[in-house]
Amino acid sequence: MRSKCENRIPRENALPAAIDSDTSREILRPPRRTQEDRLFETVRSEAKPWMTAYLSLGANLGDRLANIQTCIARLGSAGHVNRVSSFYETEPMELRQQPWFINCVVELETGLSPEKLLVEIRKIEKELGRTREVAKGPRTIDIDILLLGSLVLKEKELQIPHPAMQKRRFVLEPLAEIAPEACHPVLLQTARELLERLPLEGGIVRPSRD
């Protein structure tokens, strides 16, 4: 059976909402320019190709829940938070000798470029006390870009889609909760399909009681 991803045309490949097909009707307006006309032209000239980003948030130091909630609030500086998954308590994966995490996934509409989004994310992490002394070690907050529209990017500092997202239950469980049809543009599988095919060793994930 073919995945629903395979024939999907990414929304991000279309023109932004502010300059969609309605623009053609606006261009055919009569020559007389009203205040509304000028406002429309300003919006159209300033329009950006906003994209949907899915971010994985995690914390296992300090007040984990407060750290996650503060992070979500501060993500407003990078765009508009549309949806937030339930909070899950999750088993550490790569470095197991550390406290369990609280994780969730956030759907963010952003007009930032991938590089600027990463800069904003790292700024938020720093403000919330994130340090990088131990690889995969305990942290007050961790923010990973999972998906950014249909973008595929591979750079030294940033890879999109996240290269390990399909292996992590603590990512796929909350992602499939809020966006089951979100498409992995390389694997051409939805979040739901990736979760269904995840082996049992994907880690323990349970609803948070915090």
C-alpha positions as CSV (number, residue, x, y, z in Angstrom):
1,M,0.0,0.0,0.0
2,R,1.4,3.4,-1.0
3,S,1.8,6.0,1.7
4,K,-0.4,9.1,1.6
5,C,2.8,11.1,1.4
6,E,3.8,9.9,-2.0
7,N,1.3,11.9,-4.0
8,R,1.0,14.9,-1.7
9,I,1.8,18.3,-3.1
10,P,3.4,20.3,-0.2
11,R,1.4,23.4,0.8
12,E,4.6,25.3,1.2
13,N,5.3,25.0,-2.6
14,A,2.2,27.1,-3.2
15,L,2.1,30.9,-2.9
16,P,1.7,32.3,0.6
17,A,-1.9,32.9,1.7
18,A,-1.5,36.7,1.5
19,I,-0.5,36.4,-2.2
20,D,-2.6,33.5,-3.4
21,S,-5.0,33.3,-6.3
22,D,-7.1,36.1,-4.9
23,T,-4.2,38.4,-5.8
24,S,-5.2,38.2,-9.5
25,R,-8.6,39.6,-8.7
26,E,-7.1,42.4,-6.7
27,I,-4.8,43.4,-9.6
28,L,-7.9,43.9,-11.8
29,R,-9.3,46.5,-9.5
30,P,-10.4,49.9,-11.0
31,P,-7.6,52.5,-11.3
32,R,-8.9,54.6,-8.4
33,R,-6.8,53.6,-5.3
34,T,-8.6,53.6,-2.0
35,Q,-7.1,53.3,1.5
36,E,-8.0,49.6,1.4
37,D,-6.1,49.2,-1.9
38,R,-3.0,50.7,-0.4
39,L,-3.3,48.5,2.7
40,F,-3.6,45.4,0.5
41,E,-0.5,46.3,-1.5
42,T,1.4,46.8,1.8
43,V,0.4,43.3,3.0
44,R,1.2,41.7,-0.3
45,S,4.7,43.3,-0.5
46,E,5.5,42.3,3.1
47,A,4.2,38.7,2.7
48,K,6.6,35.9,3.6
49,P,6.4,32.2,2.7
50,W,5.4,31.0,6.1
51,M,5.9,27.3,6.7
52,T,4.7,24.8,9.3
53,A,7.5,23.6,11.6
54,Y,7.2,20.7,14.1
55,L,9.5,21.0,17.1
56,S,10.3,18.4,19.7
57,L,10.7,19.8,23.2
58,G,12.3,17.9,26.1
59,A,13.5,18.6,29.7
60,N,14.9,16.4,32.5
61,L,16.6,18.9,34.8
62,G,14.9,21.3,37.3
63,D,11.2,21.8,37.1
64,R,10.7,19.9,33.9
65,L,7.1,20.9,33.3
66,A,7.8,24.6,34.0
67,N,10.7,24.6,31.7
68,I,8.6,23.1,28.9
69,Q,5.8,25.6,29.4
70,T,8.2,28.5,29.5
71,C,9.8,27.3,26.3
72,I,6.4,27.1,24.6
73,A,5.6,30.7,25.6
74,R,8.9,31.9,24.3
75,L,8.5,30.2,20.9
76,G,6.2,33.1,20.1
77,S,9.3,35.0,19.2
78,A,9.8,32.5,16.3
79,G,6.3,32.4,15.0
80,H,2.8,31.4,16.0
81,V,2.3,28.3,18.1
82,N,-0.8,26.5,16.6
83,R,-0.9,23.2,18.6
84,V,0.9,21.5,21.4
85,S,0.7,17.8,22.1
86,S,0.1,16.2,25.5
87,F,3.1,15.9,27.8
88,Y,4.8,12.6,27.9
89,E,7.3,11.1,30.4
90,T,10.0,9.3,28.4
91,E,12.9,7.0,29.0
92,P,16.4,8.4,28.2
93,M,17.7,6.8,25.1
94,E,21.4,7.3,24.1
95,L,22.7,8.1,27.6
96,R,20.5,6.1,29.9
97,Q,22.0,7.0,33.3
98,Q,20.1,10.2,33.7
99,P,16.6,11.4,34.9
100,W,13.6,10.7,32.7
101,F,12.4,13.4,30.4
102,I,9.2,15.3,29.8
103,N,8.6,15.6,26.1
104,C,6.1,17.2,23.7
105,V,5.8,18.3,20.1
106,V,4.8,21.8,19.1
107,E,3.3,22.9,15.7
108,L,4.7,26.3,14.9
109,E,3.9,28.6,11.9
110,T,7.1,30.5,11.1
111,G,8.3,33.0,8.5
112,L,11.9,32.5,9.6
113,S,14.5,30.8,7.4
114,P,15.9,27.4,8.8
115,E,19.1,29.1,9.9
116,K,17.3,32.0,11.7
117,L,14.9,29.5,13.3
118,L,17.9,27.6,14.7
119,V,19.4,30.8,16.0
120,E,16.1,31.7,17.8
121,I,15.9,28.2,19.2
122,R,19.4,28.3,20.6
123,K,18.7,31.7,22.1
124,I,15.7,30.3,24.0
125,E,17.7,27.2,25.1
126,K,20.4,29.5,26.5
127,E,17.9,31.7,28.3
128,L,16.5,28.6,30.0
129,G,19.9,27.4,31.2
130,R,20.8,24.9,28.5
131,T,24.4,23.8,28.6
132,R,26.2,21.3,26.2
133,E,28.9,19.9,28.5
134,V,27.9,16.3,28.0
135,A,26.6,15.0,24.7
136,K,23.1,13.6,25.0
137,G,23.3,14.4,28.7
138,P,20.8,16.0,31.1
139,R,19.4,19.4,30.1
140,T,17.0,22.0,31.3
141,I,15.5,22.3,27.8
142,D,16.1,20.7,24.4
143,I,14.5,21.9,21.2
144,D,14.8,20.0,18.0
145,I,13.5,20.9,14.6
146,L,11.8,17.8,13.3
147,L,10.1,19.0,10.1
148,L,9.9,22.4,8.3
149,G,7.3,22.1,5.6
150,S,8.6,19.8,2.9
151,L,12.2,21.1,3.3
152,V,15.1,18.8,3.0
153,L,18.3,20.4,4.4
154,K,21.7,18.8,5.2
155,E,24.3,21.2,6.7
156,K,26.9,20.8,9.4
157,E,24.8,22.6,12.1
158,L,21.3,21.7,10.9
159,Q,19.6,18.7,9.3
160,I,15.9,18.7,8.3
161,P,14.1,16.4,8.7
162,H,15.8,15.5,12.0
163,P,17.9,12.5,11.1
164,A,16.8,10.4,14.1
165,M,13.1,11.3,14.4
166,Q,11.9,8.0,12.8
167,K,13.8,6.0,15.5
168,R,12.4,7.9,18.5
169,R,9.1,7.0,20.2
170,F,9.3,10.1,22.3
171,V,9.1,12.1,19.1
172,L,6.7,10.1,17.0
173,E,4.1,9.5,19.8
174,P,3.4,13.3,20.4
175,L,3.9,14.2,16.7
176,A,1.3,11.6,15.6
177,E,-1.1,12.9,18.2
178,I,-1.3,16.4,16.8
179,A,-0.3,15.8,13.2
180,P,-0.8,12.2,12.2
181,E,-0.6,13.0,8.5
182,A,2.6,15.1,8.7
183,C,4.8,13.9,6.0
184,H,8.5,12.9,6.2
185,P,9.8,14.3,2.9
186,V,12.6,11.8,2.5
187,L,11.0,8.6,3.8
188,L,7.7,9.5,2.3
189,Q,5.8,8.2,5.3
190,T,3.4,10.0,7.6
191,A,4.0,10.4,11.3
192,R,1.3,7.8,11.9
193,E,3.0,5.3,9.6
194,L,6.4,5.9,11.2
195,L,5.0,5.3,14.6
196,E,3.2,2.1,13.6
197,R,6.4,0.7,12.1
198,L,8.6,1.7,15.0
199,P,10.2,-1.3,16.7
200,L,9.6,-1.9,20.4
201,E,13.1,-0.7,21.3
202,G,11.9,2.8,20.4
203,G,11.8,3.6,24.2
204,I,9.2,3.8,26.9
205,V,6.7,6.7,26.6
206,R,3.9,7.3,29.0
207,P,1.6,10.2,29.8
208,S,3.2,12.6,32.2
209,R,1.8,12.9,35.7
210,D,3.5,16.2,36.4
